[in-house]
Every structure is written in structure tokens, then in C-alpha cells.
Amino acid sequence: MNNKFYEGPIQTGKSTLIREFLRETYGRQLKGVAGFTSQRVIDSEGRLLGFCLAPANAEISAASPDGEFFKKFGPDGVEVCMDVFENAGVRFLDEAFAKAKSGEARIILLDEIGGHEMACEKFREKLYEILDSPFPCIGVIKMYESAVKMDPSIAALNAELHKKITGEDDSAGEIIYYQREASGR
């Protein structure tokens, strides 16, 4: 089994759990880890501004993100920036794959997948190539129910992704349901 992913309600600590494990295993700088992470960006008054896509070893900071916004919340509503997945997302996946092939990375972090980015064909193809490879992947996958709320077409791709992670016979990986009390942010 190469793939290990966590799913569960939002803000219950899935990404934090993974980052703590990776820091204990690979050190604070995450040497040997490649891929990407999604960062929640909050302003000084605690309002959610959006989400950024950042390299796996980026320092997580809600106040000053180290990445590119793929989802922004503003006075006119929500803006999803698909070009971030087409450009930065594909670049992070290409770099992770190259680092895994060369031995520089021992594990690929994919945190979080199964949402808007699945509508980007280039991103999805590269993601599937990585998940089908012999390189171990760890991350968070959006719950199917959450994807349904986003968009029915995303939900279908999310269901496909669940099968891709585990494999047809469940030998490729596992998806672990993780739940604890939400942090309330």
C-alpha cells in the first residue's frame, strides 16, 4: 500500500496530524517530502480570506500565506482561480514526481485533494500518474459529501479519485476517516 489519505469534517485537524507526523519523521524543514499543501488564510480579525496552494515544505501561517490563492472570499462572493491548479498545482506535482524519481523525496504530500482542482484536466492527469506510481503518498482527501455541495461534476471526479487512491482491489492504499471536535476557526 503506497497511498494513505485522511478524510473527515473540516477543521478537525487532519492536515495538522499529517504535518506533525511528517515533522517527526523528516524534521522541521520536511527534508525528503515533496508535493503541496492547502493553506487557510485568515486576516487579523479572524475572517477567512481564502485558501492558498503552497509547496509541501512551506511554513504554514494563516496570516501570511506562502502560496497562491486558489479560492478567495470577498464582498462579491467566492472566486475560484482554476489557473492556480493549471500552473502552480501542476508545477508542484511535476517537482514532487521528479524528486521522488531521483530519491530526493521519500514521500509525496497531497494536502488537500478532491475538490475544485479535480476539474483541471492537466492537474488530474498528473495527480493520477503520481497515485499510480510506486512512490508513497500521504494527504487529505475531501469527503464525497463536501464535493457534492461544491458541484455535482466535482463529486463524480471525487468518487473516481477515491477509487484511484485505494485501487480496484483496495491494495493501492487506504482512506482513513478522521474525526475529532472541530477547532472552531
FENLIN-V288310 format. One record per residue. N is the residue number from 1. PHI is phi in whole degrees, 0 to 359 (NA if undefined). PSI is psi in whole degrees, -180 to 180 (* if undefined). D_CENTER is the distance of its C-alpha to the mean C-alpha in whole Angstrom. Layout:
n = [N/N]
phi = [PHI/PHI]
psi = [PSI/PSI]
d_center = [D_CENTER/D_CENTER]
//
This chain:
n = [1/2/3/4/5/6/7/8/9/10/11/12/13/14/15/16/17/18/19/20/21/22/23/24/25/26/27/28/29/30/31/32/33/34/35/36/37/38/39/40/41/42/43/44/45/46/47/48/49/50/51/52/53/54/55/56/57/58/59/60/61/62/63/64/65/66/67/68/69/70/71/72/73/74/75/76/77/78/79/80/81/82/83/84/85/86/87/88/89/90/91/92/93/94/95/96/97/98/99/100/101/102/103/104/105/106/107/108/109/110/111/112/113/114/115/116/117/118/119/120/121/122/123/124/125/126/127/128/129/130/131/132/133/134/135/136/137/138/139/140/141/142/143/144/145/146/147/148/149/150/151/152/153/154/155/156/157/158/159/160/161/162/163/164/165/166/167/168/169/170/171/172/173/174/175/176/177/178/179/180/181/182/183/184/185]
phi = [NA/262/255/226/233/246/224/168/302/294/57/251/99/299/294/298/303/295/297/296/299/295/293/294/275/243/88/302/277/56/294/100/243/228/126/210/221/260/245/282/247/237/278/296/261/87/275/285/269/157/227/245/259/221/299/306/269/294/286/284/213/296/278/228/293/246/181/247/297/251/216/238/250/217/297/265/113/260/242/257/255/295/297/296/288/296/255/298/299/296/299/299/292/300/296/298/296/297/293/292/298/279/91/292/248/260/209/249/267/232/231/229/236/104/243/305/298/294/282/267/299/300/297/299/298/293/301/295/299/293/295/276/280/280/275/293/236/224/173/242/243/296/297/304/300/291/294/301/295/289/183/303/291/292/300/296/291/296/297/298/297/305/293/295/294/273/86/300/252/62/265/278/178/220/242/256/280/240/216/211/299/296/287/83/280]
psi = [119/-29/129/116/151/141/154/-179/155/151/40/3/16/-51/-39/-44/-47/-46/-39/-43/-47/-38/-40/-35/-40/3/165/-35/-2/42/126/2/134/165/-142/166/152/131/130/131/123/139/179/-18/8/9/139/120/-30/-160/141/150/128/159/154/-37/9/142/125/122/114/-29/-37/91/151/67/-167/132/126/-14/123/140/126/-176/-24/8/-156/134/124/126/88/-25/-22/-40/-39/-34/-76/-43/-49/-40/-45/-40/-43/-45/-42/-44/-44/-43/-37/-42/-39/-11/-3/-33/134/-14/148/125/126/87/96/146/163/11/-136/-36/-22/-21/-9/109/-44/-43/-48/-43/-45/-41/-46/-36/-42/-45/-28/-9/171/2/133/137/143/148/-166/137/136/137/145/-42/-37/-38/-38/-42/-30/-53/131/-34/-34/-38/-41/-41/-34/-43/-41/-42/-42/-45/-36/-40/-44/-25/160/-34/18/21/-12/-28/-173/153/121/128/124/125/131/176/135/149/-19/9/*]
d_center = [19/16/13/12/10/10/11/13/15/13/14/15/13/11/9/12/13/11/12/15/16/14/17/20/19/19/20/19/18/16/18/17/14/12/9/6/5/6/9/12/15/18/22/25/26/23/22/18/18/15/11/11/8/10/10/9/13/13/15/13/16/16/19/19/15/15/13/14/14/12/14/17/19/23/26/26/23/20/19/16/16/15/16/13/11/15/15/13/10/13/14/11/11/15/15/13/15/18/18/17/20/22/22/20/17/17/14/10/7/4/2/2/4/8/9/11/10/11/14/14/16/16/12/12/15/14/11/13/16/13/13/17/17/19/16/14/11/9/6/6/7/9/12/15/17/14/14/18/18/16/18/20/19/15/16/18/15/13/16/16/12/13/17/15/13/16/19/22/24/21/21/18/16/16/14/15/16/15/17/19/21/19/19/21/19]
//
